[in-house]
Structures are given as structure tokens and as C-alpha cells.
């Protein structure tokens, strides 16, 4: 028998659905405006302040950006830093999280305190730069990876995930002759796949959006990631338009900015669907348990 829905429940559902739709539109409309403006013609960008559907499609902004000879080099740098950095961060974070999730680990409380302490206080920009320079990492790709290898919040989420797993799994494995590393790689990691996929996405987004570390530590323009190069393209295009009387030499600065945002965002949007099914489970379980 179908359950009868009261007037109050029906009213709440209508209000809730309406509110969520409006909230979704608030998030989606600006991004649609960015995409539409990046494909709009020069005339339309000049005449209209807000564009959702361009009347005339133009690829001038993308042609201008991709005409830069170093764009593919910068893409390769970002892809390499993102891939290597995510792997290194996940290896260190998962090993650290599993160790700190074991209640018998000596000094576990102090190390956990230091991890939380690092979320509130840090050495600062100048001391960190001095450390990186003293290690000889300036102008090295590792300068964009090692200073941000472990994120304290990500480590805590993964640690709580490991703590939520029953101790009997580890005890049974050790009774069968499994070592600590065997327990970690053969039992714990497969069970932690949702958490690993979620944290990997967090790290990948962080490395892909690398900006400050590259600004501080990379002086060689040949080693710039895509974010720094796109910033330079926007600055150069704006300067050329300000100095040039011929508007059609360079696409409008607004169009180039929007195209830059699209190029910088699309790779992460492509990667997200592959980990979406793990995202909610991995984030929530690691956040609320332990």
C-alpha cells in the first residue's frame, strides 16, 4: 500500500527541491558563462556583458593560447608533476595514516598532535623557501612536490578510515604469518580503495593547480607548469591590446581569460567521474569515524 504523504511533507519536498535547484543554478550558471564567453566572437564580447549561449562561435581565444610554443611543454610539466606528486603523496600519506591508526604504536599521540599542530601553525613562506634552497631544490620539479607532499587533513581522513577497520583483520592475518607490510598491502589497502580514490583526487587537484610553489621555487620558464604559463598569456594579451589600436590582432582579454579557465579546469572535470562513486563514501567514512 502506498504511503500517504502529508501536506507538510509535500510542502517541504517542494521547498527543498526548489532550493536545491536554485543552488545548483547558482553554481552552474557562472561556469556556463565562462565557457560561452570563451567561445564568443569579439563583437559579442564587446556588446554583451553576460553571455550564456554565444550567437557566433569563435575559436580565436583557443587558437591564440595554443599558438604559444611552450604551451604543450607546460602541459607536460603539469601532468608529470600531478602524476608523480599524487603517487608520492598517496604512498607517504597512506603509510603514515596506517601507522598512526595502530593504537599500539609508541609515540602515536605525540605524532598525531604534531600533525594537528601543523594545520594551525606553519613555518611560513620565507623559512620554507630557505629550507627548499638549502636542499638544492630551487628550479627542480621536486620543489613543486616535496614541500606539499602530505596534507594533514587528508592524512587524518585516511587515518580515521584505517581506525574504523576491525583489529581482528590484522590479528587474523598475522596468525597466518603475514608481516606488517603484508597486512598493509594485501588487506588494508584494498579495503581502503574508496578513501584512496578520494584522497588521490584531492592531491591531484592540488598539484594540477600548483601556482605559489612554482612562483617561489621555479625561475626557469622552461619548467613552468600550465597555471603559470596561462597567467603569463593573460598578462601579455592584455598588454598587447592596451598598446595596439587594431582590436582584431589579439582576441579580447576577457575571452582569453575565460578560455584559460576552461583549459585549466577541464582535465580535473574529466578525472572526477572516474572517482565519483568512491567520493562520498571515502570522504564521509574517513571523516566521521575513529
N, C-alpha and C positions, 0 to 999 in steps of 0.2 A: 504493500500500500504506500502510495506516495505521501511523503511527509508534507503537512500543510505549513506553508510559510506565512508567518505573521506579518502584519503591516509594518511593524517596527523593523523586522529583519529585512523586508523588501526595501524599505526606505534606506536602511544602512547600506545594503548592497548597491543600490543606485548611486548613493553619495560616494561610496568607496570606489566604485568603478569610474565614476566621473572624475573624481580627484586623481586617481592613478593615470587616467588618460591625459588629463591636463598636465600632470607632472611629466609624463613621457614626452608630450609635445614640447614642453619647456626644454627638455634635454635634446630632442631630435631636431627641432626647427633651426637652432643656430648651426648645427653641423650641416644640415641641408643647405643653408645659406652659404656656408664655406665652400661646399662642393659646387653649387650653382655659380657662385661668383668666379671660381677658378676656371670655369668653362665658358664664361660670358665674354662677349665681344667688348672691345674698347668703348664703343659708343654706348652700349647698355650700362657698363660700369659707371661711366661719366653721368648718364642721365638718371639712373636709379640709385637710391641709397640702400635698398633692400631687395635682394633677388632670391626667389625660391626656385623658379623654373626659367632658365635663360631662353629667350626667344631665338637667339642665334648662337649656336655652339662654336667655340673657338678654342684651338689647342695652342695658341700663341704663347701663353704663360708656361706650359709644359715644354714646348719646343725651346723656349729661352733657357729654362732651368737645365734641361737635358743637353743643351748645346755646350754647357761648361765642360771642358775636357776632363776635369778631375772629379766629376760627379760620381762616376762608377767606381773610381778608386775609393772615394769617401764611403760609398755604399758597402764596398767590400770590407773596409775597416770596421764599420758599424756592425755588419753581420758577423765578422770574426770576433770582435770584442763581445758582442752579445752571446754568441755561441760558446766561446771559451769561458767567458765570465760566468755564465749561467751554470755550466758544468762544474767549474771550480767552486762557486758559491754553494751549490747543492751538495757537493761532496763534503765540504767543510761544515756546512750547517747541519746536515743530517747526522754526521758523525758526532758533532758536538751536542746536538739535541738528544741523540740516543744515550750518550754518556751521562748527560745531566738528568735524564729521566730515570736513571737507576738509583734507587734510594740508598743503596749500599756504597755508592761512590764516595770516597774520602774527600772532604772539602767541597762537596756539592753545593752546600748552602752559600759558601763564600763566593764561588764562581757564579752562581745564579744572581747573587747580589750585585756583583760587578757588571754582569750583563744588563741588569735593570738600571744600574747607575749610569751606564753609558748611554742610555736612552734620554737621561735628563741632563747630563753634562758631557761635553766633549773637549778635546784638546784645543779646538779652534783651527781656523784656516792657516795661520802663519806657522804654528808648531807642526801641523800636519805636513805643510809644504817643506819645512826643514827636515822632517823625517824622510819624506819621499826623496828629497835631494840628496841626503846623506846616504841613502841606499842605492843611489845611482839610477833611479827610475825615471828621471826627467827625460822627456822625449822618447819614452818607451811605452809600448802598448800596455804593459803591465801596470803603468801608473793609473790607467783608467779602470783597472780590475782590483788590484790588491787593496787599495785604501777603502774600498766598499765591499769587500768580499762577503762579510757576514752582516746581515741586518738583524738587530736584536729582536725586533718584533717577529720577524719571520722565524727566527730560531725558537722563540718562546712558543709560537703556534705549533711548530713541529715537535717540540719537547712535550707539550701537553698531549699531542696526538699519541706519542710513544707511551706516555704515562697512562693513557686510557686503556692500553692493551693489557690483558691479564698477565700477571707474572708467571702463571702456570705454563705459558708458551715457552718462555725462556728455560724454565726448570725442566720441562719435558725434553727439550732439545739438548740440553747439557747432559741429561741422563743417557741420551742416545749417543753421546760422545762428540757433540757439536761444540766447537770453540766459540769464543765471544764474537769473533768476526763472522763465523759461520751462522750464528744466530741472527746477527745484524743483516747480512746479505741474503740469506736464504729464507728467513722468516719475517723479520721486521720490515724490511724494505718493500717486499711485495704487498704486505698488508697496508703500508703507508702510501700506496700509489696515489690516492686522492689528494693527500697532503703534499706529496712531492710535485704533482702536476700543478697544484695551486701556487705553491711557493716558487716553482720554476717560472711561472708566468709573471709573478711579482718581480723576480730578479731580471727576467728578460726585458720587461718594460723599463726597469731602472737602467740597465746597460744600454738599451736602444736610445733612451733619452739622455745619454751622457752629454753633459754640457759643461758644468763647472769644473770637473776634474780635467777635462780636455783643455779648457781655457787656462787653468792653472799650471798644468804639467806638460802640455804639448806645444812646443814652439815651432816645430817643423810642420808647415802647411800640408806636406805630403802625407802626414799621419793624422790629419783631422778627420773626425767622424762626420757623419752626414749632418748632424744638427749644427755643428759649427760652420760647415760649408754653406748650408742653406741660409744661415744668418748672414754670411758674407754676401750671398747672392742678393738678398733683400736690400742690404745696405748699398751695394753697388748699383742695383737697378734704380733705387730711389735717388741716388746721387746723379745718375745719368739723366733721369727725367727732369731733375731740378735744373740741370745745366743745359739741357737740349731744348731747342724750340720746336723740333719735329717730334710730335707726340707718338707717331707710329714707329719710331726707331726701336723703342722698348715698350713692351706691354705695360699697362697701368700697374703701379706699385701695389695697389690693393689686390689686383688679380694674381700677381706673383706671390704675395703673402699668403693668399688662400691656397694656391697650388702647393706652396711649401708645406703648409699644414697638412694637406691631403697626403703628400708624399711621405711626410714624417709619421703619419698616423696609420696609413693603410696596412703596413706589414704587421703591426700588432693586432689590427682588426682581423686579418687573415688567420693569425695564430690562435686567437681566442676561441673560435668554435671547436677546435680540437681538444681543448681542456675544459670546455664549459660544463660538461657532465660531471666533472670532478670538483668544479669550483666551489659550489655551495657546501658540499659535504666536507671537502678538505679544509675550508676556512672555518666553518662553524664548529666542527668536531674538535679541531685543534684549539679553538678559542674558548669554549665553554667548559671543557672537561679538564681534569687534572687537579 
